[in-house]
Amino acid sequence: MDALSDVLSALRFSAAVFLQGEFTAPWCVHSRVTPEDFPDRIELPPSVVGFHYVIDGQMQVQVQGAAPVGVHAGEMVLLPRNDPHLLASEPGIAPADPDPPVQRVEGGLLRMVHGGGGTATRLVCGYIASEMRRHPLLDALPIAFALDVKGKPCAEWVAASFRFAAQEVASGRAASETVLAKLSELLFVEAVRHYAETLPRDRKGWFAGLRDPVVGRALALMHARVAHPWTSEELAVAVHLSRSAFAERFTQLVGIPPITYLTDWRMQLAAARLRDTPRRIAQIAGELGYESEATFTRAFKRALGVAPGRFRRGDHAAFPSDRSKGDESSVNAIGPLDNKNAPVSL
């Protein structure tokens, strides 16, 4: 498995669609995923990527302080850090006040109908969530970016699937939200892959490290043999550089030193195995290269803030990372936002 697939698999994303929007120009609404969109928990998961997929029509996505970004039918816009934003038929329209009412349809999905009666836009809104707070992959994604599937091999079945599932939701048939959720997960993976492939050559971050022949080789080695007692010296020899040159290159591209990255990655794998498997803590420790359960427990508690046993019981204190602010540049990237007036959820 390549490093990108390895990370996506371990982060264990799950997706859900919570709202179907039907808007007619002119229109503008606030949007952000909030705890209310997670009926089974009292707070947001540690990592939440908000998204909107336009089924018909077009819209503008506006994050405060940045130029609007147009999103058209067949495109999906993602907000990897769940920043508050506006959705509108065109720039410059004031958001609805009060917020448009929503209806709850079969299965718990919300439906919002709003606008002035002009050109119609239909979209579905949802999120992709993970119990892992951060990983350099997530940090490297821009504030917001769009995936246009038009012209891609998946374009026809993606559009058809969203249309079909949206019709199923509208008719109240069971399991239609599940179809949309699984499709959203697939599109998120496609969006990440597309972003990695189109990243400018001079960009820094985890994706740049993955693409670099030296750092990419080191990442592949660490992911392939996570339990091996890697040192910077051994990795440097494997990629044919001096230890200092390798450590500098890795840190410059990825944002953290190689052994720090390895430790963080082991902790993410440990958290996934504690959550998803019945393996004993000592067994997980051995699988990840720790000589004793006590050593592993100290490392895990230092990284997550809770002991492995408490984490397994559901006390997910989350990774304290936020080491970088991410790469805020892409073809459809949106800039930073002042969050002083957090909008309500769409």
N, C-alpha and C positions, 0 to 999 in steps of 0.2 A: 504494500500500500504506500502511495506517495505521501509526503508530509502534509499537503493540503487536505487530502482525504482523511488522513489520520486525525488531524486536528478537528475537522468537521464532525467526524464520527464520535470523538471523545467529548466534544462539547455538548453532544446530545440535545440538539435543538428540537423543540416541538412548536408547532404552529397552530393558530386558531384564527378563524374569521368571526368577527363579532358584529359587523354592521354591513348592511347593504344600503347604499345611498342612491337616490334618484333625484337629480337636481335639474332645474331649468334656469337658463340665464335671465337676468343676472343673479348670481348667488355667491356667498362667501361664508364659511363656517370655521370655527376653531377646531383643532384636532390634536390629540395626543392620547396615547394609551395610558390609562390610569388604573389604580387598584380595583375600581368598580368593574373593570372588564375581566376580572379574575374572580368569579363568584365563590370559588372554593378556598380563597386565601385572603388575608387582611392586608397584604402588601405586595408590591410588584416583585417578580422574580429578579435575581441579581442582574441579569442581562436581558434587555427587551429591545427588539428591533421592530419598530412600527412599519407598516407598509400599506400601500393603496394600489389596487390594480384597476385600471380603467377599462371597462367592458365596451362602452360606447361613448362617443364624444371626446371631450378634452377638458383639461383643467390646468390651473397654475398652482404650484406649490410655493409658498412664501415662508421662509424663515427670517425672522427679524434681522435687519442689517445686511441682507443679501438680495441679489437680484432674483426675481421670480424665475421658476423653472417650469417650462411647459411639459405636460405629460399627456399623451394621446392614447387613443384606443389601442390595446395590445401592449401597453407599457406598464411597468410596475416601478413605483418609486419607493425606496427604502430609507428609513431614518435609523441608522445603527445605534444611536444613543438616545432615541426616543425624545428628541427635542420638540417642544411645542411649536406648532406651525399653523398656517392658514391654508385652506383649500378654497379656490375661487374660480369662477368662470373666466375672469380676466384680472389683471393687476389693478390696484387702486380702489377696489370695492371694500366698503366697511363690512366687518363680520356681523352676522345676525345677532341682534340683541333684543329680547332674550334668545337663548339658544333654541333652534328649531326642535319641536317635540319628536320623540321617537316612539315607534310601536314595537312591541315584542312579538315576534312571529313564532311559529312552531319550532321547538328545539332550543329556544332561548336566544336566537339571533335577533338583533335589532334592525329596524328599517326606518330610514329617515327620508322624508319627501319634503323638498324645499325649493324655492326659487320664484322667479318672476314670470314664468310661462314661455320663455324663449327656447333657444337651442338646448336640447336635452343631453345630459351626461349621466351615465350609470357607472358605478364603481363598487368594489367591495373593499372593506377596511379590516385589517387584522394585525397580528403580531407574530413574531418568531421569538421564542424565549429560551433561556438556558439558565440552569442553576449556577453556572460558573460566572463570576462577576466579570472577569476580563481575561483576555488572552491577547498577545501581540497581533493576532489576526483581526480581532475586533477593534483594537486600538488603531490599526492601520487603515480601517475603512473611513471614508469621508463622512462629514456630518449628514449628508444625504446624497443619494445617487439613484439614477434611473436605469432600468434594464429594458431595452427595446428588443422584443423577441422577433419583430418583423424581419424576414429574410433569413432567420435561423431555421434549422431543421425541425425544431420543436414548435414553431410558430402556430401552425394550423391546429395541432392537438391542444396546445395551451389555450388558445382563444376559444376553441370548441368546448373544452372542459369547463372553463370559467362560465361561459354562457349557459351550458347545460346545468351546472351546479347552481348558478344564480336562479335559473328558472325553477329548479327543484326546491330551492329555499323559498322562493315566492309562493310556490304552491303548497308549502308546508310538509313536503315529504321527508321522511326520516332519513338520517345519515347524510344529507346533502352538505351539512357543515363539515363533516369528516372528509368528504371529497375535496372541498375547498382547502381545508387545512393541509392535507397531504400534497396537493398541488402547490400550495404556498411554500412548503418546505423544499420541494424540488426547484422552484423558481429562485429561492434564496441561494441555494447551492450554485445554480446557473449564474446568478448575479455576481456572486463572489468570484467564480471562475472567470467571468467576463471582465470584471474589474482587474483581476491579476494579469490577465492577458493584454489589457490595453493600458496598463500603468506606464507613464512616461519613463524613459530610461534613467533620468536623473532623480527619480523619486526615492525617498528613504522609507524604511518601515519593514514589517515582517514580509510582505510580498516581494519587496525589492531584495531582501535577503534570500528568499526562496529562489528567486530568479538568478541571483549571483552564482557563478560556477563554484566558487570557493565556499561561501556561506551556505549555499543550497546543499552542497555535498555534506557539510557538517551537520546541518539540520536533518538530512536524510539518515546519517549515521546514528544520531541521537534518538531519532524516532524508531529506527529499525532495531536498536539494541538499547532500550531504555534502562535496563537493569545493569548494564556494563558500568564499571567505575570510571567513567570518562574523566579525564583531566584536560585542561586547555592545551597542555603540551602534547598529549596523545592525539587530540583532534587536529592540532596544527601539523603534526607529522603526517596525518592521514590526508590532509589537503595540500601538503607540500609548501607550507609557509613556516616562518619562525613563529614562536609562541606569541611574541609581542605584536607582530604584524597581523596574525590571525585574530587575536583578541580585539585589536583596534578595529579591524575591518568588520568583525561580527557585531561589536557594540555600536559602531557607527551606523550600520544598516538596520539592525533589529531593535536597537535602543537599550538593550541590557547585555551584560557579559554572558558568554556561552554557558558557564556552569550555573549561573542564576537562572537562565532560560531552562536548562535541564531540570533544575530543582522545581521550578514552577510547573513544568510539564508533568513531572512525576506526581506532584500534588493534585493536578487536575485529573490524571488517570486514577489516582487513589480515590478521589472523591467520587468519580464515576463508578468505580468498582464497589465502593462502600454502599452507594445508592442503589446499584442495579444488580448486584450479585450477593449470594449468601456466603462468600468466602470469608474465612477467619481473618482478623486483622493481621495476625502474624504471617499468614500466607500472602496477603497483599503486600506487606512490607518486603518479603523475600522476592516477590515478583518484580518489584521496583528497585531492587538493588540495595536494600537496607539490611544490615547484618543482624539487627535485633528489632523486636517490636517496640522496645523503649526508645530507640533512636528514631525510628519512624514516627512514633507518636509525638515526640518533641518537635520534629520537623513539620508534621502536619498541623499541630497546634500553633506553631509559630506562623505558618502560612495562612491558616483559615480562622484562627482565633478560638477554635474549639477542638477538643480531643476527637479522635476517629469514632469512638463509640457514640458520643453525643451527636456527631454529624450523621451517623447512620440512623439515629433515632429521629432525625428531622430537624436538628438545630443547625441549619445551614448558615453559618456566619459569613461566608463569601470571601473571595480573594480581595486583599487590600491593594490591588495593583495600581491602576490609574497612573502608570509610569510615564505615559505619553499622551498627548492630546490627539493623536491620530493624524493621518494624512487627509487634509481637508481639500484636496484637489482631485478632480476628475472631470470628464467631459460634462457631466451633469451634476457637479458638486454644488452644495449650498453652504454658505458661510456660517459663522458662529451666531449665537442667539443670546440675548439677555433674558433670563428666565424669571424676572421679577413679577410678572403677571402670568402665572401658569394657566393656560386655557383649560376649559373642560374637555372631556373626552368626546371625540366624534364616534 
